[in-house]
Amino acid sequence: MVLKLTIRPNETIYINGAEICNSGSASHLVLKNQCRFMRASDMIVEGDVKSPCSRLVYVLQQIVIKDKPFDELSELSKLAVQILQTIPSLAPQILEIQSLLSEQKTHMAFKKSKALLAFEGAFLADTQGVQRAG
């Protein structure tokens, strides 16, 4: 599978643990073999992890970029249970993420997980609104 990446000026990407920074004009890379990569702009920093869903996104990010993410896979299962206990309506999204992981489509699972942040934000806003009204 060939993947063509365009790296914008001053953009950083991570490929198999290497941090690659573009210091000039746009560059083009062709990845000809299977590798783990992620754009820094897609990543969440650990300091921004403030909720169960943001923790899930961070853990999935680690699964994407790590060679052997055994601890992260275990943590992911615990987080999924915690999220479903709080927001059961996220079950279809959690199941889809788990299905993608079982198919080794980690990057797609990561992208799907970012959508959970919006659902969680709406849920928390609704919950806080109900508490204020009550």
C-alpha positions, -999 to +999 in steps of 0.1 A: +000+000+000+015+033-011+006+065+009+015+099-004+018+126+023+022+163+019+039+180+048+031+217+051+058+242+062+066+239+099+044+208+102+055+179+123+047+142+117+056+111+136+067+080+117+076+048+135+087+068+166+107+094+146+097+131+149+100+147+114+097+185+111+094+203+079+114+235+081+109+247+045+082+248+019+057+220+014+073+186+011+060+154-003+067+119+011+058+086-003+055+058+022+058+025+004+055+001+033+034-004+064+043+020+092+029+039+121+024+076+115+005+106+127+004+143+121+011+164+152-019+185+143-042+155+147-027+146+181-039+155+216-013+164+242-016+146+276-022+180+293-054+184+274-069+152+287-097+163+309-124+137+305-129+100+299-135+106+261-104+128+258-085+101+276-098+075+252-087+096+222-052+100+238-049+062+244-060+055+209-034+079+196-008+059+216-021+027+201-016+042+166+020+054+171+034+026+194+049-006+182+035-027+211+007-009+229-003-037+253-009-014+283-029+010+262-052-017+248-060-028+284-066+008+294-089+013+264-112-015+275-115+000+310-122+034+295-149+021+272-167+005+302-164+038+321-177+059+292-206+035+286-216+036+323-218+074+321-231+078+285-248+046+273-259+062+241-223+061+229-224+023+226-226+023+188-196+045+185-176+025+210-185-007+192-174+007+159-141+018+174-135-017+189-145-033+155-120-011+137-093-020+162-100-057+158-095-052+120-062-035+128-075-002+114-061+018+142-059+051+124-096+050+115-104+040+151-085+071+163-104+094+139-137+080+150-128+085+186-123+122+181-161+124+173-168+112+209-155+145+222-184+164+207-209+138+220-194+140+255-194+178+254-231+179+244-239+154+271-221+173+298-237+206+287-272+189+289-264+174+323-252+208+336-282+225+322-305+200+339-287+205+372-290+242+370-327+240+362-334+216+390 
